[in-house]
Amino acid sequence: MIYSDGTRLRSKAGTSGAVLGQLYFGDPIRILRSSGGWDYVQLKSKSKGGLSKGTRGWVSHKNIIPPFCGM
C-alpha cells in the first residue's frame, strides 16, 4: 500500500525515470521486484490519481507500507 500522497510512479528506478502519474495514501499495489531502494509495482485497482488497474512502474521504497505478516 502507498504511504504518502503524491508519490510519483516512474518509468524506471531512480529520479531520472519519467513520471507516469501520482499515487496516493492507501492505493493498493503489488510489489513485483525491488532494486536499489526502488520497487517495481503494479496497481491492484484504479488509483486515486486516475491511473488504471494493472498499471506498472517504479516507486521509491520509502513510500510503501510493507505487507504485514502473521495476521
N, C-alpha and C positions, 0 to 999 in steps of 0.2 A: 504494500500500500504506500502511496505517496505521502510524505511527511509535511511538505510545505507548499503553500500556494505559489503559483508562477514558476514552478520547476520546469526547466527547459528540456524538451525531448529533442535529442540531436541525431544527425545522420551518421556520426561516428564518435567514438570515445574521445573526449577532450573538448576544450572550449573552442577549438577551430572547426568543429563539426557544425554544419548548417542547422539552424533551429527549425524543426519540423512543426513545432507547436508548443503549447504550455500545458502542464498538468497541475492539478490542484489537490489539496489535502483530501485524502480518502479515495482518490481514484485508484481502482483495483488494477494491479499489474501482475504479470507472471515474469519472474526473472529467468531468462534463458541461458545467460552466461555472464561472467564477470571478467574484467581486465583492468588492472592498474587503478582501482578506485572508481571504476565505472561499471554499470550494469546494463546489459542489453536486455530490454524488456518488451513485453507485448501487452497491450491493453486488454483486459478481460471484459470490458464493456465500454460503451461510448464515454469519453472523458467529459468532465465538467466544462472543459475548454472547447469541446466540439470535435475532438479527434475521434475517428471511427474505431469501433471494436476491432481488435486484431492488428491495429497499427503498431509497428515495431520501431524502436530507436534506442539510443543510449541516454542514460540518466546518471548523474553523479551519485555515487553510493550514499553520500551523506544525506540525501533527500528521500531515502527509502526507509520505511519501518520494516524491520525483518519479521518474517512469519514467526509465530510463537510455536514452541514445541511442547508436546505433552499436555495439550489442552483437550 
